[in-house]
Amino acid sequence: MEILLWLVPSAVVTVVAMCWVSWLGREGRGEVDRDVAAQRFARALQKDSGVRYAARPAQRDRSTGIAVRPSRAPRSGTDRDRRAS
């Protein structure tokens, strides 16, 4: 138990720092008037964002490294006359 006593000073400093920061942080959070917030929101919506989107470049056919033969047109009437048995 005595070996854990070295943790006490750091725990006390940590708790004091947390309390101090929470106390300082509450003063900086004043409420904004609803009308002022609504006016700011309306101004932000009316602004022209000026964002222009570039056209997508044309998609090129990427090679996969696999050779594919072009499909052939069916032969004259002989394929149609054959039936699987």
KACOR-V491360 format. One record per backbone hydrogen bond with DSSP energy under -0.5 kcal/mol. CO is the residue of the C=O (numbers start at 1). NH is the residue of the N-H. Records with the same first field share a line. If there is no record, write none. Layout:
CO = NH ; NH
//
This chain:
1 = 4
2 = 5
3 = 6
4 = 7
5 = 8 ; 9
6 = 10
7 = 11
8 = 12
9 = 13
10 = 14
11 = 15
12 = 16
13 = 17
14 = 18
15 = 19
16 = 20
17 = 21
18 = 22
19 = 23
20 = 24
21 = 25
22 = 26
23 = 27
24 = 27 ; 28
26 = 29
28 = 30
33 = 37
34 = 38
35 = 39
36 = 40
37 = 41
38 = 42
39 = 43
40 = 44
41 = 45
42 = 46
43 = 47
47 = 49
50 = 52
60 = 62
65 = 67
76 = 78 ; 79
77 = 81
78 = 82
//
